[in-house]
Amino acid sequence: MFIRTLEPAFHDTDALGHINNTRLPAWFEQGRTELFRLFTPDLDPRKWRLILARYDIEFHAELYYGQEVELKTFLTRLGNSSFTVTQQAWQGGKLAAQGNTVMVHYDHAAKRATPIEGELRQALEAHLQAPPETRG
């Protein structure tokens, strides 16, 4: 599991006084940075080996300015060339949002998915967990 702590900025808030829900996709992308490094250690976009195929976010509680947010990032599925990243945003010990992102190991020059093998697969397996319970 990768864990990153963010301090919400004032510009992350909205007219209702809490963190705007449009900020979560960007925060979750930040939370995937160490995962990205497994594929592209120097994060050079010219060497990028991933594409985002899908994402969803379920909101459980409001997030507020002035309180740190802890992002937890882990894998819940590892396929041949794609995997599901599950992420959670916690504030004050409470789960505020959970999202799932399907990423594909991709060869941009050939325009096709490529298998996840060897050391890369082993590194990803180290972050594989059972999917967390979702509310009904």
C-alpha positions as CSV (number, residue, x, y, z in Angstrom):
1,M,0.0,0.0,0.0
2,F,1.2,3.5,-0.8
3,I,0.2,6.2,1.6
4,R,0.5,10.0,0.9
5,T,-0.7,12.8,3.1
6,L,-2.1,16.0,1.5
7,E,-2.9,19.3,3.0
8,P,-5.9,20.7,1.1
9,A,-5.4,24.2,-0.4
10,F,-7.9,26.9,0.0
11,H,-8.6,26.8,-3.8
12,D,-9.8,23.2,-3.3
13,T,-12.9,24.4,-1.5
14,D,-16.2,25.3,-3.0
15,A,-19.1,27.6,-2.2
16,L,-20.5,25.1,0.3
17,G,-17.3,25.3,2.4
18,H,-15.9,21.9,1.8
19,I,-13.5,20.3,-0.6
20,N,-15.0,20.3,-4.1
21,N,-15.7,16.7,-5.4
22,T,-13.9,17.6,-8.6
23,R,-10.6,17.6,-6.7
24,L,-10.6,13.9,-5.8
25,P,-9.6,12.7,-9.3
26,A,-6.5,14.9,-9.2
27,W,-5.7,13.9,-5.6
28,F,-6.0,10.3,-6.5
29,E,-3.7,10.8,-9.4
30,Q,-1.2,12.3,-7.0
31,G,-1.6,9.2,-4.8
32,R,-0.7,7.0,-7.8
33,T,2.7,8.7,-8.3
34,E,4.8,5.9,-6.5
35,L,2.8,3.3,-8.5
36,F,3.7,5.2,-11.7
37,R,7.4,5.0,-10.7
38,L,7.2,1.2,-10.8
39,F,6.6,1.6,-14.6
40,T,8.6,4.8,-15.3
41,P,11.1,5.4,-12.5
42,D,12.0,8.9,-13.6
43,L,8.3,9.8,-14.5
44,D,9.5,10.9,-18.0
45,P,6.3,11.2,-20.1
46,R,8.2,10.2,-23.2
47,K,8.8,6.8,-21.6
48,W,5.3,6.4,-20.2
49,R,4.0,2.9,-20.2
50,L,0.4,3.3,-18.9
51,I,-3.0,4.5,-19.9
52,L,-6.1,5.1,-17.8
53,A,-9.0,3.0,-19.0
54,R,-11.6,3.8,-16.4
55,Y,-12.2,5.4,-13.0
56,D,-15.0,5.9,-10.5
57,I,-15.3,7.6,-7.2
58,E,-17.8,7.0,-4.4
59,F,-18.2,9.8,-1.9
60,H,-18.9,8.8,1.8
61,A,-18.4,12.0,3.7
62,E,-17.4,15.7,3.2
63,L,-13.7,16.7,3.2
64,Y,-12.6,20.0,4.8
65,Y,-10.0,22.6,4.4
66,G,-7.5,22.9,7.3
67,Q,-7.3,19.2,8.0
68,E,-4.8,16.8,6.4
69,V,-6.1,14.1,4.0
70,E,-4.5,10.7,3.9
71,L,-4.6,8.9,0.6
72,K,-4.2,5.1,0.6
73,T,-3.4,3.5,-2.7
74,F,-3.3,-0.3,-3.4
75,L,-4.2,-2.8,-6.1
76,T,-7.3,-5.0,-5.9
77,R,-6.9,-6.8,-9.2
78,L,-3.9,-7.7,-11.3
79,G,-4.6,-9.1,-14.8
80,N,-2.4,-9.9,-17.8
81,S,-1.9,-6.3,-19.0
82,S,-4.3,-4.3,-16.8
83,F,-4.9,-3.8,-13.1
84,T,-7.3,-2.1,-10.8
85,V,-6.0,0.5,-8.4
86,T,-8.3,1.2,-5.4
87,Q,-7.8,4.5,-3.5
88,Q,-9.2,5.9,-0.3
89,A,-9.2,9.4,1.1
90,W,-9.4,9.6,4.9
91,Q,-9.7,12.6,7.0
92,G,-10.0,12.7,10.8
93,G,-10.0,8.9,10.9
94,K,-13.1,8.7,8.7
95,L,-13.3,7.3,5.1
96,A,-14.5,10.2,2.9
97,A,-14.1,8.8,-0.6
98,Q,-13.1,5.6,-2.4
99,G,-12.2,5.2,-6.0
100,N,-11.2,2.6,-8.5
101,T,-9.0,3.2,-11.5
102,V,-8.3,0.6,-14.2
103,M,-4.8,1.1,-15.6
104,V,-3.4,-0.7,-18.7
105,H,0.3,-1.5,-19.3
106,Y,0.6,0.1,-22.8
107,D,3.0,0.4,-25.6
108,H,2.3,3.8,-27.0
109,A,4.4,3.3,-30.2
110,A,2.6,0.0,-31.1
111,K,-0.8,1.3,-29.8
112,R,-1.4,-1.9,-27.8
113,A,-1.6,-3.4,-24.3
114,T,1.5,-5.3,-23.2
115,P,1.7,-8.1,-20.6
116,I,2.8,-7.3,-17.0
117,E,5.7,-9.7,-16.4
118,G,8.7,-10.4,-14.2
119,E,10.0,-8.0,-11.6
120,L,7.2,-5.5,-12.5
121,R,4.5,-8.1,-11.8
122,Q,6.3,-9.0,-8.5
123,A,6.4,-5.3,-7.5
124,L,2.7,-4.9,-8.2
125,E,1.8,-8.1,-6.4
126,A,3.4,-6.6,-3.2
127,H,0.6,-4.0,-3.2
128,L,-2.3,-6.4,-4.0
129,Q,-5.1,-6.5,-1.4
130,A,-8.6,-7.9,-1.2
131,P,-11.2,-5.3,-2.3
132,P,-12.5,-3.4,0.7
133,E,-16.2,-3.6,1.7
134,T,-18.4,-1.1,0.0
135,R,-21.5,0.4,1.5
136,G,-24.8,-0.7,0.1
